[in-house]
Amino acid sequence: MTKPFVVIHTHTSLDGKIKTVKSPRFKTTSQQYQDIALTPDAQFYDIDGYLNGRTTSEDNNEMQALDLDESVEVPEGDFVAQGNADMYYVSIDRRGVLGWTTNTIHYGNRPAHIIEVLSEKATNGYKAFLREIEISYIVAGSEELDNVLILNKLQSLFGMNRIMIGGGGVLNWSFLQAGLVDEVSIVMGPFADGDPENPSLFSASEPFSTPEAITFDLIDAKPIEDSAVWLRYRPLTN
Ligand SMILES: NC(=O)c1ccc[n+]([C@@H]2O[C@H](COP(=O)([O-])OP(=O)(O)OC[C@H]3O[C@@H](n4cnc5c(N)ncnc54)[C@H](OP(=O)(O)O)[C@@H]3O)[C@@H](O)[C@H]2O)c1
């Protein structure tokens, strides 16, 4: 089986930060970022779905407090609630803690069916909750997640051949350091706020990854609307 094509696609400030900056141009470049990823007729990468880290899912979606029944039995293995979605939102949540309220994300006007990526540490109670609200899940690792297995299962169970890593920085760096990324795409907006608490495009974090120098070749650099640029790089790790 060949590996799916993987692109990290991110909207950053001039200083490579990924959280919202209160600039009048943030909204315009955010829209350009969404267009390149998702908007029909404008999108560039033809992705089947995008991956987000647990922090990003929590920051951007309404969640409910969970009251799980841990005495419940669930079948072994993975659960495919929807195998032919137009778009997938893949939630990296090894411990199984996110209290989703729906099985669909509407980001970028492109409904996306949620797939939770769990380790074997996630409980039966959590899996039963996902089954109940018809969120798909895959189990990809005993304690820590196996990024290669994640890509293999997304491809074999959901037909995902072109995958975007949507961030944040911790997730981005873990896939990049594992040599699984074919391209890095950055929509860089003309703003910065110097906030040292604002996370970066790439962030090494144990046990997922470590700091290490990685080098890139430029594929393309394009000025886009409102003084933003779209940068495309190929990592020299694979
Ligand atoms: N500008 C943009 O384009 C953009 C895009 C996405 C996100 N963001 C922003 O970025 C911020 C969050 O970024 P972040 O870097 O702090 O966090 P993140 O990457 O979204 O999430 C980090 C968490 O995800 C899980 N995780 C990540 N990589 C993993 C791996 N390889 N294996 C297993 N679990 C993994 C871990 O959760 P557990 O420890 O719970 O297992 C980890 O603590 C948010 O504010 C979000 O809004 C911006």
The ligand as an SDF file (V2000), in Angstrom:
LIG
                    3D

 48 52  0  0  0  0  0  0  0  0999 V2000
   -3.5440   29.0690   12.0910 N   0  0  0  0  0  0  0  0  0  0  0  0
   -3.8810   27.8370   11.8100 C   0  0  0  0  0  0  0  0  0  0  0  0
   -3.9050   27.4670   10.6180 O   0  0  0  0  0  0  0  0  0  0  0  0
   -4.2160   26.8870   12.9190 C   0  0  0  0  0  0  0  0  0  0  0  0
   -4.5410   25.5770   12.5980 C   0  0  0  0  0  0  0  0  0  0  0  0
   -4.7990   24.6880   13.6420 C   0  0  0  0  0  0  0  0  0  0  0  0
   -4.7330   25.1240   14.9500 C   0  0  0  0  0  0  0  0  0  0  0  0
   -4.4480   26.3970   15.2490 N   0  0  0  0  0  0  0  0  0  0  0  0
   -4.3670   26.8350   16.6590 C   0  0  0  0  0  0  0  0  0  0  0  0
   -3.2950   26.1410   17.2770 O   0  0  0  0  0  0  0  0  0  0  0  0
   -3.5450   26.0330   18.6650 C   0  0  0  0  0  0  0  0  0  0  0  0
   -3.1910   24.6510   19.1950 C   0  0  0  0  0  0  0  0  0  0  0  0
   -1.9590   24.2180   18.7570 O   0  0  0  0  0  0  0  0  0  0  0  0
   -1.0290   23.2440   19.6450 P   0  0  0  0  0  0  0  0  0  0  0  0
    0.2020   23.0200   18.8600 O   0  0  0  0  0  0  0  0  0  0  0  0
   -0.9430   23.8200   21.0110 O   0  0  0  0  0  0  0  0  0  0  0  0
   -1.8810   21.8910   19.8100 O   0  0  0  0  0  0  0  0  0  0  0  0
   -2.4480   20.7400   18.8300 P   0  0  0  0  0  0  0  0  0  0  0  0
   -1.3680   20.2290   17.9220 O   0  0  0  0  0  0  0  0  0  0  0  0
   -3.7370   21.1630   18.2390 O   0  0  0  0  0  0  0  0  0  0  0  0
   -2.8170   19.6270   19.9190 O   0  0  0  0  0  0  0  0  0  0  0  0
   -1.8250   19.0630   20.7360 C   0  0  0  0  0  0  0  0  0  0  0  0
   -2.4120   17.8400   21.3990 C   0  0  0  0  0  0  0  0  0  0  0  0
   -2.9140   16.9340   20.4050 O   0  0  0  0  0  0  0  0  0  0  0  0
   -2.5290   15.6060   20.7200 C   0  0  0  0  0  0  0  0  0  0  0  0
   -1.4560   15.2110   19.7730 N   0  0  0  0  0  0  0  0  0  0  0  0
   -0.7540   16.0010   18.9330 C   0  0  0  0  0  0  0  0  0  0  0  0
    0.1320   15.2790   18.2140 N   0  0  0  0  0  0  0  0  0  0  0  0
   -0.0400   14.0060   18.5900 C   0  0  0  0  0  0  0  0  0  0  0  0
    0.5610   12.7920   18.1900 C   0  0  0  0  0  0  0  0  0  0  0  0
    1.5140   12.7260   17.2590 N   0  0  0  0  0  0  0  0  0  0  0  0
    0.1660   11.6670   18.7920 N   0  0  0  0  0  0  0  0  0  0  0  0
   -0.7930   11.7280   19.7430 C   0  0  0  0  0  0  0  0  0  0  0  0
   -1.4170   12.8380   20.1640 N   0  0  0  0  0  0  0  0  0  0  0  0
   -1.0310   13.9710   19.5850 C   0  0  0  0  0  0  0  0  0  0  0  0
   -2.0130   15.6570   22.1580 C   0  0  0  0  0  0  0  0  0  0  0  0
   -3.1570   15.6470   23.0030 O   0  0  0  0  0  0  0  0  0  0  0  0
   -3.2160   14.7420   24.3400 P   0  0  0  0  0  0  0  0  0  0  0  0
   -2.0020   15.1010   25.1280 O   0  0  0  0  0  0  0  0  0  0  0  0
   -4.5130   15.0990   24.9650 O   0  0  0  0  0  0  0  0  0  0  0  0
   -3.2050   13.3220   23.8820 O   0  0  0  0  0  0  0  0  0  0  0  0
   -1.3770   17.0360   22.1720 C   0  0  0  0  0  0  0  0  0  0  0  0
   -1.2110   17.5390   23.4770 O   0  0  0  0  0  0  0  0  0  0  0  0
   -5.0280   26.3110   18.8400 C   0  0  0  0  0  0  0  0  0  0  0  0
   -5.1880   27.5330   19.4960 O   0  0  0  0  0  0  0  0  0  0  0  0
   -5.5780   26.3890   17.4500 C   0  0  0  0  0  0  0  0  0  0  0  0
   -6.6550   27.2870   17.3360 O   0  0  0  0  0  0  0  0  0  0  0  0
   -4.1900   27.2920   14.2540 C   0  0  0  0  0  0  0  0  0  0  0  0
  1  2  1  0
  2  3  2  0
  2  4  1  0
  4  5  1  0
  4 48  2  0
  5  6  2  0
  6  7  1  0
  7  8  2  0
  8  9  1  0
  8 48  1  0
  9 10  1  0
  9 46  1  0
 10 11  1  0
 11 12  1  0
 11 44  1  0
 12 13  1  0
 13 14  1  0
 14 15  2  0
 14 16  1  0
 14 17  1  0
 17 18  1  0
 18 19  2  0
 18 20  1  0
 18 21  1  0
 21 22  1  0
 22 23  1  0
 23 24  1  0
 23 42  1  0
 24 25  1  0
 25 26  1  0
 25 36  1  0
 26 27  1  0
 26 35  1  0
 27 28  2  0
 28 29  1  0
 29 30  1  0
 29 35  2  0
 30 31  1  0
 30 32  2  0
 32 33  1  0
 33 34  2  0
 34 35  1  0
 36 37  1  0
 36 42  1  0
 37 38  1  0
 38 39  2  0
 38 40  1  0
 38 41  1  0
 42 43  1  0
 44 45  1  0
 44 46  1  0
 46 47  1  0
M  CHG  2   8   1  16  -1
M  END
$$$$
